[in-house]
Amino acid sequence: MDFSLLLVLAVALSGVIYLLDVVFLKPKRRERFAAAEAQTQELDPATSEKLLKEPWPVDYARSFFPVLLVVLVVRSFIVEPFQIPSGSMRPTLEVGDFILVNKFAYGLRLPVVNTRFIEVDDPERGDVMVFRFPQEPSVNFIKRVIGLPGDSIRYEGKQLYVNGEPVPKELIEEGPAASPEQLLLAEQLGDAEHFIYNNPRDPGPQMREVVVPEGHYFMMGDNRDHSNDSRYWGFVPEENIVGRAFAVWMHWDGGLPSFTSVRHIE
C-alpha cells in the first residue's frame, strides 16, 4: 500500500469538495435561504438550520482538508517517520527503532513520483539514507552511503576499500553483550565514524572492485554479514532517494514503547 498516494488522493478529493462548496454550493444555499426568508419574513431556527446546513461530504471535507494538507506537506517536504524492520543496520539501528528522516536534506521531491524539483545537497559518504528499493520501488530500505558517483568500491576479507584505500576500522569489543557472536568495530568512513558488526565465523560476501555510475550510490548495512545491500543487487539511482535518517525518537518491540534510546544517528 502506497501511503503517499493515498494521502495525495485524500487531500485532492477533500480539497475539490471544499472548493466546490465555496464556489457553487454555499452560494446556492444562501440564495435558497434568502428566498425563503423573503417569503415568510421570519424563519424559525429549525428551518434556517436546515436551509444553511452543509451536506455531510462538505462537512467532512472542510474538517479534514487542512489537517490532511498539513500532514502531506510535513511528510513530503520536511520530515517522515519510519520503523526499522530488520537488523541490517545494527548496531547503529535496532529492530523496532522509530526514526525520523529529513526529507529536504537531498532536495525537495514531489510526493508519489519522487521527482526532485529543488536541489539542496547530495548524499555524502557515511550518511544513513532511506531509499526506494531498486528492485521493488514500493519498499523502503535504509542503509549507509558507502560509494558516491565515480567511486571504486571493493569488499574482500571483511575489509571495505574505497578508491583503492582500506577504510580504517578498530576493534572495540569481542562478543559484545548485545550480539555475542559478533565483533564490534568502529569504522571511519570519510568524516563519519560509526560502529559496525562483523561475524568472524561467517565468511560473508566477497565483492570485486566496481565503479559507481553517475547518478547512483553504493549502499551497505552496518551489520556487514547480515545485510541485503548493494553487494547483492547493485546501485541505488538518485531518483530513488527518500531522505537522510537523523534521529531515533522511540523504540517499540511489541511491549511498552520506550523513549530511553532517543539519539542522533551517526
Secondary structure in CASP SS format (residue, H / E / C, confidence):
PFRMAT SS
TARGET T0000
AUTHOR 0000-0000-0000
METHOD secondary structure of the structure
MODEL  1
M C 1.00
D C 1.00
F H 1.00
S H 1.00
L H 1.00
L H 1.00
L H 1.00
V H 1.00
L H 1.00
A H 1.00
V H 1.00
A H 1.00
L H 1.00
S H 1.00
G H 1.00
V H 1.00
I H 1.00
Y H 1.00
L H 1.00
L H 1.00
D H 1.00
V H 1.00
V H 1.00
F H 1.00
L H 1.00
K H 1.00
P H 1.00
K H 1.00
R H 1.00
R H 1.00
E H 1.00
R H 1.00
F H 1.00
A H 1.00
A H 1.00
A H 1.00
E H 1.00
A H 1.00
Q H 1.00
T H 1.00
Q C 1.00
E C 1.00
L C 1.00
D C 1.00
P H 1.00
A H 1.00
T H 1.00
S H 1.00
E H 1.00
K H 1.00
L H 1.00
L H 1.00
K C 1.00
E C 1.00
P C 1.00
W H 1.00
P H 1.00
V H 1.00
D H 1.00
Y H 1.00
A H 1.00
R H 1.00
S H 1.00
F H 1.00
F H 1.00
P H 1.00
V H 1.00
L H 1.00
L H 1.00
V H 1.00
V H 1.00
L H 1.00
V H 1.00
V H 1.00
R H 1.00
S H 1.00
F H 1.00
I C 1.00
V E 1.00
E E 1.00
P E 1.00
F E 1.00
Q E 1.00
I C 1.00
P C 1.00
S C 1.00
G C 1.00
S C 1.00
M C 1.00
R C 1.00
P C 1.00
T C 1.00
L C 1.00
E C 1.00
V C 1.00
G C 1.00
D E 1.00
F E 1.00
I E 1.00
L E 1.00
V E 1.00
N E 1.00
K C 1.00
F C 1.00
A C 1.00
Y C 1.00
G C 1.00
L E 1.00
R E 1.00
L C 1.00
P C 1.00
V C 1.00
V C 1.00
N C 1.00
T C 1.00
R E 1.00
F E 1.00
I E 1.00
E C 1.00
V C 1.00
D C 1.00
D C 1.00
P C 1.00
E C 1.00
R C 1.00
G C 1.00
D C 1.00
V E 1.00
M E 1.00
V E 1.00
F E 1.00
R E 1.00
F C 1.00
P C 1.00
Q C 1.00
E C 1.00
P C 1.00
S C 1.00
V C 1.00
N E 1.00
F E 1.00
I E 1.00
K E 1.00
R E 1.00
V E 1.00
I E 1.00
G E 1.00
L C 1.00
P C 1.00
G C 1.00
D C 1.00
S E 1.00
I E 1.00
R E 1.00
Y E 1.00
E E 1.00
G C 1.00
K C 1.00
Q E 1.00
L E 1.00
Y E 1.00
V E 1.00
N C 1.00
G C 1.00
E E 1.00
P E 1.00
V C 1.00
P C 1.00
K E 1.00
E E 1.00
L E 1.00
I E 1.00
E E 1.00
E E 1.00
G C 1.00
P C 1.00
A C 1.00
A C 1.00
S C 1.00
P C 1.00
E C 1.00
Q C 1.00
L E 1.00
L E 1.00
L E 1.00
A E 1.00
E E 1.00
Q E 1.00
L E 1.00
G C 1.00
D C 1.00
A E 1.00
E E 1.00
H E 1.00
F E 1.00
I E 1.00
Y E 1.00
N E 1.00
N C 1.00
P C 1.00
R C 1.00
D C 1.00
P C 1.00
G C 1.00
P C 1.00
Q C 1.00
M E 1.00
R E 1.00
E E 1.00
V E 1.00
V E 1.00
V C 1.00
P C 1.00
E C 1.00
G C 1.00
H E 1.00
Y E 1.00
F E 1.00
M E 1.00
M E 1.00
G C 1.00
D C 1.00
N E 1.00
R C 1.00
D C 1.00
H C 1.00
S C 1.00
N C 1.00
D C 1.00
S H 1.00
R H 1.00
Y H 1.00
W H 1.00
G C 1.00
F C 1.00
V E 1.00
P E 1.00
E H 1.00
E H 1.00
N H 1.00
I E 1.00
V E 1.00
G E 1.00
R E 1.00
A E 1.00
F E 1.00
A E 1.00
V E 1.00
W E 1.00
M E 1.00
H E 1.00
W C 1.00
D C 1.00
G C 1.00
G C 1.00
L C 1.00
P C 1.00
S E 1.00
F C 1.00
T C 1.00
S C 1.00
V C 1.00
R E 1.00
H E 1.00
I C 1.00
E C 1.00
END
